[in-house]
Amino acid sequence: QDKFVESGGGLVQPGGSLRLSCVASGFTLDYYAIAWFRQAPGKGREGISCISSRDDSARYADSVKGRFTISRDLAKNTVYLQMDSLKLEDTAVYYCASALGHLCSNYAGFGSWGQGTRVTVSS
């Protein structure tokens, strides 16, 4: 079954950094766009970053632009989310998901969700 395993979450102080990893299982990432989503307590799931399968171009939500960086290592079948200058409002469970051939123009149509990794930003 195609799915992701996310890791790297934890407790961090405001201004700190974390790097999340998303390992694909059951399929290779080569032709898939990969997006990171998050769900904060009491809120809906939000798409925050996407990396296109076509040219590795990246897209970011305004809430994380300039602070988060998405990248992928096809040899490791892994996508990363480097999160810097973390804020209290970044507290959420973070998920990755895939979409075949997606150009990252939006966050619709993604699937193969993992279990998520929890990020807590607190002083």
N, C-alpha and C positions, 0 to 999 in steps of 0.2 A: 504494500500500500504506500502510495506516495505521501510523504509527510515531511515536516521539518521538526528539528529539535533545537530549541532556543536555549541559550545559556549566557551567563555573564552578569545577570542582575545582582542586586544587593542593596545594601544601605550605604548611602553616601551623603556627605554634607553639601549644602549649597555651594556652588562654585567648583565642585569636584568633577571627576570624569569617570566614565565607565565605558567599556567596550563590549557590546553584545555580539554574540555569534549565532548563526543560524545555519545548521548543517542539514542539507537535503538528504533524504533517505528514499531509495527506491526509484530515483530518477536523477538525471544530470541537469545542471542549471543552464547549459549552453544556449538553449532556445527560449528560456523563460525570463520574463521580467520578474523581479523580486521586490516586494514592498514590505516595509515595516509599518505596523499599526500599533496603536496603544489604546488601552481602556483604563481610564482613571476611575476611582471609586465613585459609583453613582452616575457615571456618564456612559455615553455610547462609544463604540469603537471608532477611532480616528486614524485615518491614513496620514503618516508623517513623512515618509520618504520612499522613493522608488528608484530602482536602477533598471534601465532598459536592457533588453537582451540584444538589441540591434547594435548599439554603439557605446554601451556603458554610460550613457548620459544619465544624470541624476536629477531628481525632482525632490523638493522639500516643501513641507508646509511652512507657512509664515511663522508659526510658533516655534520652529526649531531651526530655521534658516540661519546660517552663520555659526551655529553651535554644534550641529550634528553633521556627520559625514558618513555616507553609505559607500561601501566598496564590496568587491567580491573577488574570490580566489577560485577560479574554475578548477584548478588542480586539486583543491581541497573540497570542492563542491560546497563552498561555504560563503555566506554573505555576512558582512560585519556592519555594525552601526557604532561608530565612535561618537560618544556623547560627551561634550565638554561644556563647561560653564553651566552645570546643571542647576535647575531652579526647583523650588518646592512644587510648582505646578507640573513638573515632569514626572511626578510620582504616578505610576501606573503599571499595569501588566503589559509587557511588550510582546508582540507576536510578529512572525513573518509569514508571508504567503506568496504564492506564485501565480502567474498567468502566462500562458503560452503566447509568445509573440506580442505581448502587450507593449505599447509604446510609452507607458507611464503618463498619458495625458490626463488620467484620473485614477481613482482608487476602486473602481468597480470591476467586478469579474475575477477577483483573486480568490484562490482556494488552497487546499492542502495545508490547513492551519496546524501549527504545532500547539503545544500545551502552554506556551508563553513563559516568560521569565519576569519576575517581579523586580521593579526598581522603586526604591523608596529614597526620596531626598528629604532629609530632615537634619536639623541642627540639634 
